[in-house]
Amino acid sequence: MINKIIDNNEDLFVVTNTKREPKIQEGEYIATVKAILADEKVSSENNKWIRITLIFAIENSDFDDPVEIKFFASKNLNKMSRLYPIVKGIIGYEPEDNFNLKTLKDKKTKVLIKHKVDDKEDVWENVVKTSTYLDED
């Protein structure tokens, strides 16, 4: 038996290039570190490295559900790394050698969100800074 394809909805065949819009506006928000992930990656030169993903849940009265923003960095906590200032901002002090990133889970922090436009003109949210959250804030 041959399956009959029905194409009565022409919109299903129209391809459009939609631009991604940001989930939230630029600015400072209170966030919780919802998850910390580690993925082993292989570079084009066949070098292995670990990518760390911090998932921030941002709650704000401007939106109903928390908005999740992902932060990506290599697993490196030297002072010049991308991860170092983010971790230091969350915990409020310099992370020691052998710092366990899992201890960041469920910590509240302030995050500064900036937008970045990629080569396809999609707009993405970036966590560019964190700072210690105090209940009085």
C-alpha positions as CSV (number, residue, x, y, z in Angstrom):
1,M,0.0,0.0,0.0
2,I,1.3,3.5,-0.9
3,N,0.9,6.2,1.7
4,K,-0.8,9.2,0.3
5,I,0.7,12.6,1.2
6,I,-1.8,15.4,1.7
7,D,-0.4,18.9,1.2
8,N,-3.5,20.9,2.0
9,N,-1.6,23.2,4.2
10,E,0.8,25.1,2.0
11,D,2.3,27.0,5.0
12,L,4.0,23.7,6.0
13,F,6.2,24.0,2.9
14,V,7.2,27.6,3.2
15,V,10.7,28.1,4.7
16,T,11.4,31.4,6.4
17,N,14.4,32.7,8.2
18,T,13.1,34.0,11.5
19,K,15.4,36.0,13.7
20,R,15.8,34.9,17.3
21,E,14.7,37.7,19.7
22,P,16.0,37.9,23.3
23,K,14.0,36.3,26.1
24,I,14.7,39.2,28.4
25,Q,16.0,42.7,28.1
26,E,19.5,43.8,29.0
27,G,20.0,44.7,32.7
28,E,20.7,43.4,36.2
29,Y,18.5,40.6,37.6
30,I,18.4,38.3,40.6
31,A,19.1,34.7,39.5
32,T,19.5,31.3,41.0
33,V,22.1,28.8,39.7
34,K,19.7,26.1,38.6
35,A,22.2,23.6,37.2
36,I,25.9,23.1,36.5
37,L,26.8,20.8,33.5
38,A,30.2,19.5,32.2
39,D,30.6,18.2,28.7
40,E,33.8,16.8,27.2
41,K,34.5,18.4,23.9
42,V,37.1,17.8,21.1
43,S,38.7,20.7,19.3
44,S,39.4,20.8,15.6
45,E,43.0,20.0,16.5
46,N,41.7,16.9,18.3
47,N,42.5,18.3,21.8
48,K,40.0,17.4,24.5
49,W,38.6,20.0,26.8
50,I,35.7,20.4,29.3
51,R,32.9,22.9,28.7
52,I,31.1,24.1,31.8
53,T,27.5,25.3,31.5
54,L,25.9,27.3,34.3
55,I,22.2,27.6,33.9
56,F,20.7,30.6,35.6
57,A,17.0,30.8,36.4
58,I,16.0,34.5,36.4
59,E,12.7,35.4,38.2
60,N,11.2,38.8,37.6
61,S,7.8,40.4,37.9
62,D,7.9,41.2,34.2
63,F,7.5,37.6,33.2
64,D,5.4,34.7,34.6
65,D,7.8,31.8,34.6
66,P,11.6,31.9,35.3
67,V,13.7,32.5,32.3
68,E,16.7,30.2,31.9
69,I,20.0,31.7,30.6
70,K,23.0,29.5,29.9
71,F,26.6,30.6,30.5
72,F,29.3,28.6,28.7
73,A,33.0,28.5,29.5
74,S,36.0,26.1,29.5
75,K,36.8,24.4,32.8
76,N,39.5,26.8,33.9
77,L,39.6,29.0,37.0
78,N,42.7,31.0,36.4
79,K,42.2,34.7,36.9
80,M,42.2,35.4,33.1
81,S,39.6,32.7,32.3
82,R,36.0,33.4,31.4
83,L,34.7,31.3,34.2
84,Y,36.7,32.9,37.1
85,P,34.9,36.2,37.4
86,I,31.5,34.6,37.2
87,V,32.3,32.1,40.0
88,K,34.0,34.8,42.1
89,G,30.9,37.0,41.7
90,I,28.6,34.3,42.8
91,I,30.5,33.2,45.9
92,G,31.9,36.6,46.8
93,Y,35.6,35.5,47.2
94,E,38.4,34.0,45.0
95,P,37.7,30.4,44.4
96,E,40.4,28.1,45.8
97,D,42.3,25.4,44.0
98,N,40.2,22.3,43.6
99,F,37.0,24.4,43.9
100,N,34.0,22.1,43.3
101,L,31.6,23.9,40.8
102,K,28.7,21.7,42.1
103,T,28.7,23.9,45.3
104,L,27.2,26.7,43.1
105,K,23.9,24.9,42.6
106,D,20.9,26.8,44.1
107,K,23.0,29.9,45.0
108,K,21.4,33.2,44.4
109,T,23.3,35.9,42.6
110,K,22.9,39.1,40.7
111,V,23.5,38.7,37.0
112,L,24.2,41.4,34.4
113,I,22.7,40.5,31.1
114,K,23.9,41.9,27.8
115,H,22.7,41.0,24.3
116,K,25.0,39.7,21.6
117,V,24.0,39.5,17.9
118,D,25.5,36.7,15.9
119,D,26.3,36.5,12.2
120,K,22.8,35.4,11.4
121,E,21.5,38.5,13.3
122,D,20.0,36.3,16.0
123,V,20.0,38.0,19.4
124,W,21.3,36.1,22.4
125,E,21.4,36.8,26.2
126,N,24.9,36.7,27.8
127,V,25.7,36.7,31.5
128,V,28.6,39.1,31.5
129,K,28.9,39.7,35.2
130,T,27.8,38.2,38.5
131,S,27.9,39.7,42.0
132,T,27.0,38.5,45.4
133,Y,23.3,38.6,46.3
134,L,22.4,40.0,49.7
135,D,18.8,39.7,51.0
136,E,18.7,43.5,51.5
137,D,19.3,44.1,47.8
